[in-house]
Amino acid sequence: MAKMNKKWVALCSTAIGAMYAAGYFATETQATIQQPQPRQQLQAQVTQAKSGQTNRMYKEGTYTGTGSNRRGSIEATVTIKNDRITDVEISHFAMHYTIDDVEGLPQEVVQKQSAQVQNVSGATYSTQAFKDAIQDALSQARNA
């Protein structure tokens, strides 16, 4: 019986090794194959490069986002120009606490160019709602 178990272990081990090797080689082969880009797409990239245009992360304009939680809601307006956040305003504040706690956050967004602002001690819910509002506005502005 012990001899039979050793054969099964050897057989199973060999099968697993063969399957692993086949998967590895298939993955490596797929990774090295590069799909050619359509001619039109290449021409558009060359034209764009010659004209000095670059792909932008955001569309220009003013976008309004909303963030809310169990303590209330915040609406923020974000202005985008030349792929940069140029202005942020809290356009509506309906939180349990006062707006004074988070009034510096719009400037922090402009400085960091991100919704990832520092958490305000004592205003955790307001800070999170503000971050969510900024992220909502940036999601609307994002180029597809």
MOURMO-V609917 format. One record per residue. PHI is phi in radians with two decimals (* if undefined). OMEGA is omega in whole degrees, 0 to 359 (NA if undefined). Layout:
PHI_OMEGA ; PHI_OMEGA
This chain:
*_180 ; -1.11_180 ; -1.14_179 ; -1.14_179 ; -1.12_179 ; -1.14_178 ; -1.14_179 ; -1.13_179 ; -1.08_180 ; -1.12_181 ; -1.11_180 ; -1.13_179 ; -1.09_179 ; -1.11_180 ; -1.11_180 ; -1.11_178 ; -1.08_179 ; -1.14_179 ; -1.15_179 ; -1.08_181 ; -1.06_180 ; -1.09_178 ; -1.12_180 ; -1.09_182 ; -1.17_178 ; -1.14_179 ; -1.16_179 ; -1.05_180 ; -1.10_179 ; -1.09_183 ; -1.18_182 ; -1.51_178 ; -1.37_177 ; -1.83_179 ; -1.35_178 ; -1.18_179 ; -1.44_177 ; -1.05_183 ; -0.98_181 ; -1.10_181 ; -1.16_177 ; -1.10_179 ; -1.11_179 ; -1.13_179 ; -1.17_178 ; -1.14_179 ; -1.07_180 ; -1.10_180 ; -1.14_180 ; -1.15_183 ; -1.46_179 ; 1.47_179 ; -1.36_175 ; -2.23_176 ; -1.23_181 ; -1.82_179 ; -1.32_184 ; -2.14_171 ; -1.49_178 ; -1.24_178 ; 2.48_179 ; -2.02_185 ; -2.23_180 ; -2.00_179 ; -2.15_181 ; -2.22_174 ; -2.29_181 ; -2.57_175 ; -2.74_186 ; -1.19_179 ; -1.75_178 ; 2.36_182 ; -2.53_177 ; -2.34_173 ; -2.03_181 ; -2.21_178 ; -1.93_183 ; -2.09_177 ; -1.87_181 ; -2.04_174 ; -2.43_179 ; 0.89_177 ; 1.13_179 ; -2.26_174 ; -1.38_183 ; -1.79_181 ; -2.72_176 ; -2.41_178 ; -2.35_171 ; -1.50_185 ; -1.55_177 ; -2.67_181 ; -2.24_180 ; -2.35_180 ; -1.76_179 ; -1.12_182 ; -1.80_183 ; -1.44_179 ; -1.19_182 ; -0.96_182 ; -1.17_185 ; -2.06_184 ; -1.15_178 ; -1.49_184 ; -1.15_179 ; -1.01_179 ; -1.14_178 ; -1.13_177 ; -1.09_180 ; -1.12_180 ; -1.14_184 ; -1.48_185 ; 0.99_185 ; -2.77_175 ; -1.40_185 ; -1.46_179 ; -1.56_178 ; -1.20_177 ; -1.22_179 ; -1.56_180 ; -1.06_181 ; 1.53_180 ; -2.35_184 ; -1.05_181 ; -1.15_178 ; -1.15_178 ; -1.08_181 ; -1.13_178 ; -1.10_178 ; -1.12_178 ; -1.00_180 ; -1.11_179 ; -1.13_179 ; -1.13_180 ; -1.08_177 ; -1.09_179 ; -1.12_180 ; -1.15_177 ; -1.12_177 ; -1.18_183 ; -1.41_186 ; -1.11_174 ; -1.24_180 ; -1.43_NA
